[in-house]
């Protein structure tokens, strides 16, 4: 009986050990797999951002990642990894990009920046658009107190710092202007809320003290959202403005 009891006890103990060992191995495997997925997600996001010349949106990154990947955690880890380094992770209106650390930007100045040096008129127009968008050319001139040449607006459009947003629902349906993601990217801003205060611009002489009451006092929270009195540009509008690429018909 004693021998049988010992054998029975040993068998029972062996089965318990096997079950515990199996659970332990499964847990360890799951943990290792999770760690591997997290590490690979960080590497993939890092590669996608380095390969892109423009900021990449959260949704665009998520589309390229495998199922189960925690994009938010990967971005947080990359932000921590690159903190204090020569290249840092910037967020621009929900899009991400690696950029030179702000305190090292002076090392990368190029001669071509002189070509992009804006005239005083262009700086005034850019400031008015940034702070009062959506804004029409007539409203820009109302703030400045002088006419705004088409060449000044063309310079800002060609630099991709300003875009045509839509048309105002007023007689003549004038075009409205606003800033672009490239504007935020170029000036190192995450959102329009990071712009200097209006008082600072007035002190620098970039804005006059006379601002029409009907204009916004601060940039919109969502610069891409159309205002209540604004319509989106249609193909007809684009064709009229010379912005629609002609369609090539096959013979």
C-alpha positions in Angstrom: 0.0 0.0 0.0 2.8 2.4 0.9 4.6 1.8 -2.3 1.4 2.2 -4.3 0.6 5.4 -2.4 4.1 6.7 -3.1 3.7 5.9 -6.7 0.3 7.5 -6.9 1.6 10.6 -5.1 4.5 10.9 -7.4 2.3 10.5 -10.5 0.0 13.2 -9.2 2.9 15.5 -8.4 4.3 14.9 -11.9 1.1 15.8 -13.6 0.8 19.0 -11.5 4.4 20.0 -12.4 3.7 19.4 -16.1 0.6 21.6 -16.0 2.4 24.3 -14.1 5.4 24.0 -16.5 3.1 24.3 -19.5 1.4 27.4 -18.1 4.8 28.9 -17.3 6.0 28.3 -20.8 2.8 29.7 -22.4 3.1 32.8 -20.3 6.7 33.3 -21.1 6.0 32.7 -24.8 3.2 35.3 -24.8 5.4 37.8 -23.0 8.3 37.3 -25.4 5.9 37.6 -28.4 4.5 40.8 -27.1 7.9 42.3 -26.5 9.0 41.3 -30.0 5.9 42.9 -31.5 6.5 46.1 -29.6 10.1 46.2 -30.6 9.2 45.5 -34.3 6.5 48.1 -34.2 8.9 50.8 -33.0 11.4 49.8 -35.8 8.7 49.9 -38.4 7.4 53.3 -37.3 11.0 54.6 -37.2 11.6 53.3 -40.7 8.4 54.8 -42.1 9.1 58.3 -40.6 12.7 58.3 -41.8 11.7 57.3 -45.3 9.1 60.1 -45.7 10.1 63.7 -46.6 6.8 64.9 -45.2 5.1 64.3 -41.8 3.0 61.1 -41.7 -0.4 61.0 -40.1 -1.3 58.6 -37.3 -3.9 56.9 -39.6 -1.4 56.5 -42.4 1.1 54.9 -40.0 -1.5 52.6 -38.5 -2.5 51.3 -42.0 1.1 49.9 -42.6 1.4 48.2 -39.2 0.4 44.6 -38.5 -2.7 43.7 -36.5 -2.3 44.2 -32.8 0.5 46.7 -33.1 0.3 49.5 -30.5 1.1 52.6 -32.5 0.6 55.0 -29.6 3.1 53.1 -27.4 5.6 53.0 -30.3 5.4 56.7 -30.8 5.8 57.4 -27.1 8.8 55.1 -27.0 10.4 56.8 -30.1 9.8 60.2 -28.6 11.6 59.1 -25.4 14.3 57.4 -27.4 15.1 60.5 -29.4 14.7 63.1 -26.6 17.8 65.1 -26.2 19.4 63.8 -29.4 20.3 65.6 -32.6 17.1 64.4 -34.3 13.9 64.6 -32.4 10.3 63.4 -33.1 7.9 66.2 -33.9 4.2 66.1 -34.1 2.4 68.5 -36.5 -1.4 68.5 -36.3 -1.6 64.8 -35.8 1.2 64.0 -38.2 4.7 62.9 -37.2 8.2 63.5 -38.5 11.9 63.4 -37.5 13.4 66.9 -37.5 16.7 68.4 -36.4 16.6 69.4 -32.8 15.7 73.1 -32.6 18.9 74.2 -30.8 20.9 72.7 -33.7 19.0 74.2 -36.6 21.6 76.9 -37.1 24.1 74.2 -38.1 22.0 73.3 -41.2 21.5 76.7 -42.7 21.7 76.6 -46.5 22.2 79.3 -49.1 18.9 78.5 -50.6 17.2 80.0 -47.5 18.2 83.4 -48.8 15.9 82.7 -51.8 13.0 82.1 -49.5 13.6 85.4 -47.6 10.3 87.1 -47.5 9.7 90.8 -48.2 8.0 92.8 -45.5 4.8 92.8 -47.5 4.9 89.0 -47.7 5.6 88.7 -43.9 2.6 90.9 -43.2 0.3 88.9 -45.5 1.5 85.6 -44.1 1.0 86.8 -40.5 -2.5 88.1 -41.3 -3.5 84.8 -43.0 -2.0 82.7 -40.1 -3.9 84.6 -37.4 -7.2 85.4 -39.2 -7.8 82.4 -41.6 -9.9 81.9 -43.4 -9.3 85.3 -44.9 -9.9 86.9 -48.3 -7.6 89.1 -50.2 -9.9 92.1 -49.6 -9.8 91.4 -45.8 -6.0 91.2 -45.9 -5.9 94.6 -47.6 -8.4 95.9 -45.0 -6.0 94.9 -42.2 -2.8 96.2 -44.0 -4.4 99.4 -45.2 -2.8 99.0 -48.6 -3.3 96.9 -51.7 -1.8 93.4 -51.8 -0.2 92.4 -55.1 -0.9 89.1 -56.7 2.9 88.4 -56.7 3.0 88.5 -52.9 0.3 85.9 -52.6 1.9 83.9 -55.4 5.2 83.8 -53.4 3.4 82.3 -50.4 1.5 79.9 -52.5 4.7 78.7 -54.3 6.4 78.2 -51.0 3.5 76.0 -50.0 3.0 78.0 -46.8 -0.4 79.3 -47.9 -3.3 77.5 -49.7 -6.6 78.5 -51.3 -9.2 77.1 -48.8 -12.5 77.8 -50.4 -14.9 80.6 -51.4 -16.7 83.0 -49.0 -20.5 83.1 -49.3 -20.6 86.8 -50.2 -21.1 88.6 -53.5 -18.4 87.7 -55.9 -17.6 84.6 -53.9 -13.9 85.7 -53.1 -11.3 83.0 -52.5 -10.3 82.4 -48.9 -6.7 81.7 -47.8 -5.2 79.6 -45.0 -1.9 78.2 -43.9 -0.7 74.7 -44.7 1.0 71.8 -42.9 4.2 72.8 -44.6 3.9 76.2 -42.9 3.8 74.5 -39.5 6.6 72.2 -40.4 8.9 74.9 -41.7 8.5 77.2 -38.7 8.7 74.3 -36.1 5.1 74.6 -34.9 3.0 71.7 -33.8 -0.3 73.6 -34.1 -1.5 77.1 -34.9 -1.9 77.6 -31.1 1.9 77.7 -30.9 2.1 80.9 -32.9 3.4 84.0 -31.1 0.8 86.3 -29.5 -0.8 89.1 -31.5 0.7 91.7 -29.1 4.2 90.4 -30.0 3.5 90.7 -33.7 2.1 94.2 -33.3 5.2 95.2 -31.3 7.4 93.8 -34.1 5.5 95.9 -36.6 4.1 92.8 -38.4 0.5 93.6 -37.7 -1.2 97.0 -37.4 -3.3 97.8 -34.4 -6.4 98.2 -36.6 -8.1 94.8 -37.0 -11.6 94.7 -38.4 -14.2 93.3 -35.9 -15.5 90.7 -38.3 -12.1 88.9 -38.5 -11.0 86.2 -36.1 -8.9 87.2 -33.1 -7.2 83.9 -33.0 -6.4 81.0 -35.4 -9.1 78.3 -35.7 -8.7 75.1 -33.6 -9.1 73.0 -36.7 -7.5 75.0 -39.7 -8.8 72.4 -42.2 -12.5 72.7 -41.2 -14.6 75.0 -43.4 -16.1 78.1 -41.7 -19.9 78.5 -41.6 -19.7 81.2 -44.3 -17.2 79.3 -46.5 -17.7 76.8 -49.3 -15.2 74.1 -50.5 -13.5 74.6 -53.8 -15.1 72.6 -56.6 -13.7 71.5 -60.0 -15.4 74.5 -61.5 -13.6 76.8 -59.1 -10.3 75.1 -59.6 -10.6 75.4 -63.4 -11.6 79.1 -63.1 -8.5 79.7 -60.9 -6.2 77.8 -63.3 -5.5 75.0 -60.7 -7.3 72.1 -62.4 -5.0 69.9 -64.5 -6.5 69.5 -67.9 -7.9 66.0 -68.6 -6.2 64.1 -71.4 -8.6 62.1 -73.5 -7.5 59.0 -75.2 -8.0 58.8 -79.0 
